[in-house]
Amino acid sequence: MAERVHRAAEELDYRPNSLARGLITGRSRIIGLVVAYLDNQFYPMAIERLSVALQEKGYHTMIFMAPSVEASLDEIISDILDYRVDGIVMASVAISGTLAARCEAAGIPVVLFNRTQRGRTLSSVTSDNVAGGRKVAELFVACGHRHIAHIAGWSGSSTGQDREAGLRDGLAKHEQSLFACVSGDYDREIAMQVTRDLFARCEVPDAVFVGNDHMAFGVLDVLRVELGLRVPEDVAVVGFDDTPVARWAAYDLSTVRQQPALMVDATVDALLAKIERGRTTPVRVRIDSQLIQRSTTRLPNTPASKIA
């Protein structure tokens, strides 16, 4: 009988309606994924991994784009809830306590990816951004840099705040402080302009920690092409993420490597623990990051004159 039914379905080109089935079972097998911007290569790479990992577990992703990292998510969350998704992953955006409570009231689990929330009402998965900032400070100090600047990400993001906090803490342990700190808002063009402003001063940085690789590529273009500076002889540069472009010979960027595969696995585990096993206690996962040295920084204890 089963063979006859399958054969008849194939002959009639019948396809079951997953949405209609979801109305009966109460499960759509759809995960809503909210992202604010895809310019940074880290997010397309992570989204691809996340979609594949969820498909392997029998789920599919529906992507919702937020207008910007600072945009109100009220309308987007309303749209997501209308689709009766089984869970939500928030990537590159923050969520207010009010919206979190609204999702919880609707019985929709939420996991933050590469963001944390003040308070502990939501599960989150991030790199250890504070530790990553400290590692950059240790490298710069070991290389003898004294005028260390930071081009930070969006001030409203936990990742940007934590990376800056780690850098400041690492410098303080060596009785140093930041020479300058400006916001690049995770925007390449803004990062390029603040770089021009920094290097138009009487005193200029001899090392720059940039809040992510996407901004760091613009910073390097300004330093090398517009200002004619040598990297790392005149100024060292470190980014954050280790996106594929960071390994290209044109940039060869020293950077703090995030581990998207581990982050995705932890995100899927946290989400499915809520959906399938009813876990109510939020988890906060921090995954270690590795400092990768390439040609935009010199080796510790190597003066610029030796490189030149």
PyMOL commands that set and color helices and strands:
alter all, ss='L'
color gray80, all
select helices_A, chain A and resi 2-11+18-25+42-56+74-82+97-105+129-142+158-172+188-198+213-226+244-247+260-277+304-307
alter helices_A, ss='H'
color red, helices_A
select strands_A, chain A and resi 30-35+60-65+87-91+110-113+123-127+148-152+180-183+207-210+236-241+254-257+284-287+290-292
alter strands_A, ss='S'
color yellow, strands_A
deselect
rebuild
show_as cartoon
